[in-house]
């Protein structure tokens, strides 16, 4: 009899679930670490894209052209979908439903509650709730986040509130921010009009999460603040209720010469994201005997294969195949985290005398699009001697 045992570990974490699957003749498979059922795994995309709109965008989430993502983020989603094609299943979810108040209202909120704004806090809560909701249904799904302006602020604050080594932070594989209004430091100088006006402390993006921040030249929201922008905003803040709307319009125009140009960044951002999302590589990196040698006829030898995830994404559930003396054993295995290692074990029971050929193949149907397809196979000969 032959048993194939499979287990996965994220560094030192091991799962211990067992399932016996009878096969033809004297073969049987013992799997460890199965994620529920294959059908359930197949219903979930490997990656979910979530967009967060900017101030005043898409006021009616039920009826807008940008799926509640706002124009710049929706354009990025469209270009990314084109880049990925059929190579990777990404679920493009509707954007986060939160107030996304106008710039004038946002400024008033920062003045009323220094250091924070109710609209941004609402967005943070909604984003984290959405991530948790999806994870309950698709526990292996990973995420790409993209936000513009106030939406960038929402994402940055939400992710800074996560445990950087926790499971949710590890699921977030890449983040794109357009015109982040939260203060950032460049060459020792705090940039952006919001920190200058509302004394916001600098907030760095979590270093453990891949991210790309776009701040176009001439955009005072995220970059160098012009004197004209500063004077116009101060004028608006001190205006009478009657004059305030027009004053804020004048201030916003002076501060955002390039703030509405981020749809043109879609190609660059999509190229960067697709370079991460399409970087998948499962490699068979070695094997060892788990039982003493020599292998004697009638004994119960065991061989363990090592599978390394060398890509930039968790592998997602994937298929493997053992071919033992011409007989195939097919089953699927749970996701190997980015940089993690999985193991598959083959156990003989009463091995006959002679030479036995074993072939092990990761992703035999090439369901995964990998950067390398020549490292998925290992051929082994097990010689059982009369001893």
N, C-alpha and C positions, 0 to 999 in steps of 0.2 A: 504494500500500500504506500501511496505517496501523499504527503500533506504539504500544502503551501501555506506558510504563515506570513502574515504581513503586518507590520506595525510602523507607526510614524511617531517622530518626536520633534518637538520644537525645543531644540537644545536639550533640556532635561525632563521635559514633560512627556509622559507615555499614557496612551489610552488602552483600556483593558476590556474591550467588548468582544465577545466571541460569537461566531455564527458558523455552524457546520452546513456545508452544501454538498450533497452527494453527487458524484459524477459517474461516468461509465466505468464498468469493471472494478478494478481495485483502487481507483483514484478517489481522493477526497481533498477538499480545500478547507483550511482553517484560516479565517480572516480575523484580524484584530483591528479595531479602530474604525469600523464602518460608520459613515455619517448617515444614519437612518437608512433610506433606500435609494437605489440608483435613480428611480423615477423622480423622487423628491429633489435630488441634486440637479437633475437635468432641467427642472422647471425654473431654476434660478440662474440669472446671468452671472458671469464671473465678476463683472464690474458694474457699478451703478454710478451714473453721472448726476450730480445735484448742483443746480445753479441757484445763486442768490442775487436778486435784483438790486438795483441802486435806488437812490432817493427819487420818489415820485414816479417810478416806472410801473407799468402794468397795474393800474389801480384796481382793475376788476380781474381777478385770477380766473374767472369762469369764461371770460370773453376777451381774449387778447391774442395777438399774432405771435407772441414770443413765449408761450407756455409758462407764463409767470416767472420767466428767467430774466427779463429785460433784454433789450436789443443786443448789447455787446456779448453777453454770455450765450444767448441763443445762437448768435452767429458762430461763436466758437463751437457750440454743440453740433451745428450743421456741418462745419468743416471737419471736425473730428470724426463724425460718422462717415464722411466721404473717405477720409484717410484710412479708417479701419476696414471699411468694406465688410466682407464676410469673414474676415480673419479672426475676429474676436467678438463675442456677444457682450455688448454693453447696453444696459437699460438706461435710457435717458428719461429720468423722472421729471414730472412737472416741478417748477421752481418752488422754493420755500414760500409759504403764504405768511407774510408778516406785514406790519404797517408800512414800512419803507417810506416814512413821511418825507415831505419836501425838505429841501435844505433849510428854508426859513424855520420850519417847525423843529427840525433837528437842532438847529442852533439855539432855539428857545428852550428845548429840553436840556441841552448841556448847561445853559445858564441857570435853569431852575434846580438841577441836581448835578453839581460840579463833578466831573470825572465820568459821568455816564449819561445815557439817554434811554428813555423807556422803549423807543422803537428798536434800538439796537439790542437791548436785552430781550425783547420779545422775539427778535430774529434768532438770537442765540438759543433760546429755549425751543423754538420751533425746529431749528436745524438739528439739535441733539435728539429731540423727540423723533424726528423722521429717521435719523440714523439708527436709533434703537428699534423703531418699528420695523424697518427693513431687516435688521439683523435677526429679529425674532423669527421671521419667515425664512430668511436665507442667511444662516449663520456663517457661511463661508464667503459671502459676497464682500468684495473690496470696493473702495469708493474713490472717485475723483470729484473734487469740489472746485467750483469756480464762482467768483463773486466780483461785482463791480461797485466801486464807490462805497455807499453805505453797506452793500452786500459784502464787500471785502472786509469791512470792519466787523461785521457779524461773524464771518468765518474765522478771522484772526482771534477774536475774543473767545469764541466757542472752543477752538482748538487749544488755546492757552489754558483753558479750564480743565482739559483732559489730563489724566495720568499719562505722561509721555511714554511709559513702558507698558501701559494697559492694553487690553485687547482691542478697544475701539481705535486708539491712536495707530495701532499697527495695521488696521484695515484700511486706513486712509493712505493711498499710494501716491497721490500727487494733488497739488493744489495750485490753481492759477488765480492771482489777484490782479484786478485792474484798478489803478488809482486808489490805493489804500489810504483813507483819510487819517488813520491813526498815526501818531508821530513815529518817524523813523530817523535814524541818525546816519548822516553821510559826512565823512571827513570831520567828525566831531560837531557837526551842526545839525540841530533838529529841523526837519523839513516838514512842510505842510501847513496850511492855513489854520486848521482846527486846533492843533496844539498851541499855536501862537495866540489864538483868540480865547481859548478855554482852558489853558494851562494843563493840557493833558500830558501825562507822563509817557515817555517813549515805551513802545511795546514791540518787542522783537517777535518774529514768527518762530514757532517751535522748530528748533534745528533738526530734530529727528525726522521730520516729515518733509519729503521733497516738495519744493515749492518754487514757483516762478512769479515774480512781482513785476508788473509793467507800470511804469510811470513815464508817460510821454513828455517830451520837452514842452515847456510852456504851461503845464498843468500845476497850478498852485495848490490844488487839493492834496497832492502827494509829494510835490517837489518844492523847488525854491519859490518862496512867496514874493511876488512883486510888491513894490510900495503902493502902486495903484490899487491892487487887490486889498491890501491891508486897510488903506484909507476908506475905500468904498464900503467894506464890511463894517468898520467902526461907525461910519455914517449911517448905515442901515440899522445897526444895533441901537443907535440913539435916536432914531427917527420916531415921529409921532405915529400912532396907529394908522392914521389916514395915509401917511406918506410911506409907511414901512414896506408894503408890497412892491412898489416901484423901486424903492431904494435897494431892496434885496435883489430884485431882478438886475439892477445895474451892477451890484456887487458881484453877483454870480457870473455875469458876463465878463467882468474884469478879471476874475480869478480862474476862469475855466476856458481859456483860449483853446486848450488842447484836451479838455476833459471829455469831450464828446466824440473823440476820434478813435475809440478803442475797438470798434468793429474792424478797423484795418489791422489790428493785431492778431486776428483770428488765425491766419496762416502760420505765423511764428509760434503761437501758443499750441495749436493743434499738432504741429510737427514735433514740438517738445513732448507733448503728452503721448502721442502715438509711439514715439521712440521708447517710452517707458512701458506702455501697455502691450506693445508687440515684442518686448524683450522677454521671451519665455525660453527656458532651457532646462529640461530635466536630463540628467546625465547619470548613467550607471558608472560609478567611480571605483568600484572594487567589490571583492567578495572574500569570504573566509569560511572555513569549516568550523562548525560549532561542536563537532564531536571529534574525538582523537583519530589520528591516522596511524597505521594504514586502515583503509576501509575493508572490512572483512565481509564476505558473502554471508547473508542472513542477518547482518547487523542493521542498525537504524541510524544511518548517517544523516547529518543536517548541514545544509549550505545556506549562508546568509548573503544576500546581495545588498549593497549600499547604493541609494539613489539620492543624488544631490540636486537641489533646486538652485541653479546658478543664475536664474533670471531675476528680473526686478519686480515680478508679481508672485503672489502665492500661486501655486500651480493650478488650484482648483481640482476637483475630483477627476481622476484620470484612470485609464485602463492599463492593465498589464497582461502579459501572456507568458506562461511557462510552456515550453515544448520539451517534453521528457520522452526520449526514445521515440519521437515522432508523434506523441499524443499531446494535444494542446490543452492547457488549463487557462481559461480566461476569467478574469474578474476585475473589479475596479477598486481603487484605493482612495482614501481621503486626501485632502489637500496637503501638500508640503509647503510650509511657509517660505517666503523669500529668504534665501540663505540657510534654510533648514535641511535636514537629512531624514530620509525615510529608509526603512529596511523591509525586505521581503525574504522569507525563509522557506526553503524547500526541505521537507522531512521524508526520507524513505523509511518504510517499515518492511524489514526482511528483504533487503536488496539482493537480487540474484547476482551470481558470479558473472563477471565480464565487464566490458566497458560500456558506460551509459552516457549518452550525449544529452546535455541540458542546454537549451537556449532560453534566455530571458530577454523580453522585449518590453520596453516602456512605450506606452501610447502606440500600440501596433497598427491602429487604423489611422494614425496621423491626424487625430482630431484636433490636437493642439498645433498651432503654427509656431514652430520653434526657430530660434536663430541658428541652431545646429541640429541636424537630423542624423548625424553619423556617430552619436555617442549614446544611443538609446538601447544598445544591444550588448549582451555578453554571452559567449559560448563557453561551456565548461564540459570537461570530460571527467566522470567519476569512475575510477577503476576499482571494482570489488574483487578482492583476491580470496583464494581459499586459504584461510589461516585460522 
